[in-house]
Amino acid sequence: MLKDKKQRIVVTGGRGFIGGFLIAALAARGYNNIIVTSFDTTDYPAIKGVIRKDDIVVHLAWSCIPATSETNKEDDIKRNLIGTINLLDVCKEQGAKKFIFMSSGGTVYGSSEKRRQRESSPTTPKNFYGALKLAVEKYIGVYHHLYGLNFVIIRLANAYGRMQLGAQQQWAVDSFFRNAVQGQPILIRGDGETTRDYIYIDDVVDFVIMAIENSSISGVYNLGTGVGTSLNQLVKIIGGIVKKPLKLNYSPSRNFDLDYIVLSIKKALATGWEPKFNLQKGIADIYNKYEKNR
């Protein structure tokens, strides 16, 4: 286990949702050499000016979400794929200790079969977001094969727990919760039976820190709860917690939406990590924080 709290940890996307919680958690654990990058990953000299030998790099920066991945594919490829390759090149040249990449536990598999997806399941993305995440995964694998770069790829389920209710482009739990407490209609695409695996941000951060600290954690890991929840079930849970009548609007599903994505998390559990929050407990925690800070 890593015990040196002076270990340099470079976080791309550190001002985003996951990055903000990760940096706060690292600081609370006594890490005092956290570098939050502001460079453009397409700017090779800027990257080289930051990464040093034996750095642990946590790559969270990403310029699109599934709903926007079709709008500017060329720019997304430049910023995400080519930008990550630049970052990998610098990590190789400078001798980084470990490269941790936040991938997607739903879109890289692209299957709606009603079974838990394992890390060994076929990867057949059905949208450009998943295809791009998978392309980055493949490049990371090549850098490991050719240059011995130590890596962890986290195929993340639907993370939730944002505290900023006004933030745009939120995933289902956060956007549904925001609309519920503000008395706004909740938009549900399809018939509401779309099923996802939802994981609370605290559990995500716990695993990332384990990946930072534990040298035996390497390779590809699904990260979720292993439990599927439909959108209809989700709004019932939220309604029960906020104790308000919810206004629901149903609209047609989109062609890139998948009916069912739930992850097998056996490999992650084998590291000693386990999710501490089920969906009920996680949303209740969000609500309690919201009420406290109002």
Secondary structure, 3 states (H helix, E strand, C coil): CCCCCCCCEEEECCCCHHHHHHHHHHHHCCCCCEEECCCCCCCHHHHHCCCCCCCEEEECCCCCCHHHCCCCHHHHHHHHHHHHHHHHHHHHHHCCCEEEEEEECCCCCCCCCCCEECCCCCCCCCCHHHHHHHHHHHHHHHHHHHHCCCEEEEEECEEECCCCCCCCCCCHHHHHHHHHHHCCCEEEECCCCCEEEEEEHHHHHHHHHHHHHCCCCCEEEEECCCCEEEHHHHHHHHHHHHCCCCCEEEECCCCCCCCEEEECCHHHHCCCCCCCCCHHHHHHHHHHHHHHHC
